[in-house]
Amino acid sequence: RVHSGAHYPSDVAAGGVIGLVAAALVRAAPRLLGRHVL
């Protein structure tokens, strides 16, 4: 959709960064919250 002008490349890059941060938080959640919460 970048090539059709629907999204700016910076929008796509920001979405990728947000996705990576969200995945890292989910992956680290058990270690950060401890076993008693999960």
Number of C-alpha atoms within 10 A of each C-alpha: 9 11 8 7 8 9 11 12 13 10 12 13 11 11 12 12 12 12 12 12 12 12 12 11 12 12 11 11 14 13 10 11 10 9 9 6 8 8
